[in-house]
Amino acid sequence: MLNFAPLTLEDIPTVRPFLALQHSRICDYSIGGIFMWRDFFQTRFTVFHNALLFQVRYLSGVSAFTVPLAPSQEDFTAAVDEIERYCREYELPLIFCTVPENVLPVFRDRYPSAFIQPSRDWFDYLYRTEDLASFHGKKYDGQRNHIHKFKRLFPDYDFHEITEENLPKVRAFYDGFAELYEKPSELAREESTKVKELLKNYKEYGLFGGIITVEENIVAMSIGERINDTLFVHIEKADIRYNGAYQMIVQEFLQHFAQAGDLYVNREEDVGDEGLRKSKLSYHPTALLEKSIVLADN
């Protein structure tokens, strides 16, 4: 029988090797996506044979399971078999959440009468790395205009990688940012709490990030990670009093951290926020990565 345990930061080294097994590029199977939201979703985990399994308390408050991360189809099937047994034992509905499009055919074959519900608010925005690193072409005229204005107003700006030495200043910047711009929603408050946790435990999270400074004052920050051919941007904050700071941190982050094999950038969901949706669409995604809930027969 599966034995799920609460997920803590000490479990990052256990989880990390499994993440390369995902082929969907969605953010829910990344260190930032999993650990920054572990408390919000009451995430528990276990390793069953060769597969990593998560049980979460999903948005409607029901118990659900993410897609097992396994090195082979045989291991995946064995993990799903065990999840079914677990649900029967504890009289739980068999629900899978954050199911990417490439896994849906497997579940449709296994559960022909399953109820499948895509959730647009949680679709990820995927971009071509070279597009956002260069902002080349007419469709990016607006972004380039903002960048030109920023460079004209603040010609002595600089970009720095986040290090142990400058982390205290980064934390102070975020504290000030949260005080000025934090939104009142439950999701926003949880994100803010976890940004502070990440900055306090930066080494443990094992991500990478950068800041933009103007006259030694931090005006923007971005933090992410790399899985296979995709960069994930988990945190991106800028002081809008510095016109163009957001466009600058998007471009500078990629110009500094993108490598030859990084084909895509995942800039995560808009969670139904109209302002975020408009902003993310303005960067012209190459795809919206669908995620679905699967209510299966058991």
N, C-alpha and C positions, 0 to 999 in steps of 0.2 A: 504494500500500500504506500502511496505517496506521502511524504512527510514534508509539508511546506513550512518554511521558517521566515520570519520577518526579514526584509532586506535592509542591510545597513551598509555604510561606506566601506566597512571592512571586507565586504563581499565583492568589491570591484575587481580584484585580481581573478576571482573565480568566474565572474560573468564575462569579462572582456574577451577571452579567446573565442567564445561562442558567437560573438557578434559578426565575425567575418563570414559566418555561415548563412547570413541573410542576403538575399539577392533582390530585394524589393526596393531598397534605398529609402524606406520610410524611417522617420526619426524615432519611432517607438522602440526600435531595436538598436539603440545606441546608448552609450554611457550617460550622456546628458539627458536623453529622453527618458531613460529608465530611472535614474537615481534622483534627478531633480523633481520627479513627480511621484516618487515611491510612497510618500506619506499621503498625498492627495488621493491616490488610488489604493492605499493600504496594501501595497505590493508585498507578496510573499513568493518565495522561490524554492526550487529543489532541482537537483541534478539526478535524472533517472537514466541509469546506464550512461549513454553518451549524449543525452539530450538535456537542454536547459529548459525548464518550465516555469512559468509565472502564473500565479493566481492573483487576481485583482478584484477590488470592489469598484465596478464600473459606474458610469455616470448615473444610471438609474438606481444605483445602490445594490445591484444584483452581483452575485459572485460570477466571475467570468475568467477565462483563460486566454492568454495570448498564444500565438502560433509557436509550437515547440521549435527550438533551434537545434537541429540535429545534423550530423555529417552525412547521413545516408537516408534514402527513402525507407529502408527497413527500420532504422532507429526512429524516424519520424512516426511511422505507423505504430511501432511499439509504444511510443510516448502517448499517442492519441488513444490507443487501446487502454492504457493505464488511467488516463484522465476520465474515460468513460466509466471504468470500474470505480474510480474515486467518487464520481458524481452519483452513481447508483448506491454506493455505500453510505454516503452522507445525504442522500435524497436531495441533491442539488440539480437545477436545470443545467443542461449541457450547452454552455454558451461560450463562443470564441469571439474575442474582440480584437480590434486593430488588425483585421485580416487583410493583407494586401491582395491586389488583383491576381498575382501569379499563383496564389494558394487557393483561390476560390474554386477552380475546377476540381481540385482534389476533394474539397469538402462537398461540392455538388455531387460528385460521384459516390462519395461515402454516405451522404445524407440526402437522398433525392428529394425529400419533401421538406428540407430545411427552410426556415425563414431567413432571408438574407437582406440586410438593410444597410446601404451605404450611408455615410454621415458626412455631408459636404463641409460642415464647419470644421471637420478634423482632417480634411484632405491636405496633404503636404504640397508645397510649392517647390518644384524642381526647375533649376536653371542650368544653362550651359556655363561652365566656369569661364570660358574665354569671353563670353558676352559681358558678364559683370566685372571682369577684370579690366576690360577695355572700354566698355560702353560705346562700342563702335557702331555706327549706322544711324540713320535718321530717327529710328524709333527711340533712340536713347538721347535725343536732343535735350530733353528736359533734365536728365541726370547730368549731362555734360555741362549744361548752363549753371547748375547748382555748384558743380565742382569748380568751374572757372571763377564763379563769384567768391567761393570760399578761398581759393588761392589768391585772388586779388585783395580780399580783405585781410587775410592772415598769411602773408607770404612766408613767414618764418615758422610755419607749422612743422611738426615732425611726427613720425610714426615710430613707436617703440614696441618691442615684444614685451609681454607681461612676464616679469621675473619675480623671484622671491624678494629682490631688493626694492622694487617699486610697488609691490602688492599693497603696502599700507596706504599709499597715495591712491591706488585704484579703489580700495575699499572706501576711502574717504570720498572719492568722486561718486561712487554709487550711492552712498548714504545721502549725499546732497541731491543726487538725481531723484532718488526715491521720495525724498521730502517734497521736491518740486512737482514731480510728474506722475507719481504712482496713482494708478486707477483704483477705485474702491471695490471692484468685483472680487469675489472669492478666489478666482483663478489668478488675478493680478497680485493679490496679497500672497498667495502661495508661491508664485514665481519670485516675488521680491524676497521672501524668506529664504528660498533656495539659492538665489543669486548670492545672497550674503553668506550662506553656508558654503557654497562653492568657492568663493573668494577666501574664506577662512580656511578651507581645506583644499587649496588649489593643487598641491602636489599629489594628494590622495586621489583626486578626480582624474588626474593625468591628461588634461586637455591642453589646448594651446590658445593663446589670445594676444591681442595687441591693443594699443591705445594711440590716440592722436592728441598731441599737446599743442597748445598755443601759449607762448611765453611761459612755458613750464607748467601751465595749468592743463589738466586733462579735460578734454571736451567731448570725447567719444571713446567707446570701448567695444570690443567684439571678442567672443570666445567660442570655440568650436572644437571639432574632432574630425578625424578621417577614418572612414571604413571602406575598404576596397577602393572603388573609383570615385567616391563621393565625399565631399566636405559637408559637414553639418554645422550650421550656425545656430547655436543654442541661445546665446545672449548677444544682443546688439542694442546699445543705449548711446544716445547722443544728446547733448545740450542744444536744443533748437534755437537758443539765443545766438548760436554760431551758425549762420545760414549756410547750408550745404554740408553740415557735419555728418549727417546720416549717409549721404551719397559718398562722402570721402571715406568713411570707415568701411563701407561695403567694398569699395575698390581697393583701398590700401590693404585690407585684410587678405584679399585674394592675391594681390600682387606680391605680398610678402610670404604667404604660406602655401599657395597652390603649387603643386608639383606636376611633372609632365603627365602622370597618369590620372590626375584628378579631372575627370570629364564633367562632373556635375556638382552643383551646390544645392543642398536642401535647406530651405529657409523656413521650414516647419509650417504650422497651420495658422489660420486666422481666427480660430475658435468662434466664428460668427461675428467678430467685431468688424463693423463696416469700414472704419478707418483703416484697420490693418489690411482688410481685403483690398481696398482701393490701392494702398501702398504696395502690397505684394504683387498685384496685377500690373502695376505701373512699371515693374521691372521685367515684364514679358516672360513669364515662365514657359519653359519648353514642354512641361507637362504638369498636370495636377495628379498627384499620387493618391488614388482612392483607397479608403479603408472601410471595411464593412464589419458589421456584427452578424454572426451566424448563430442562430438558435437551432440547434440540431436535435434529431431524434435520439433517444437513448433507451 
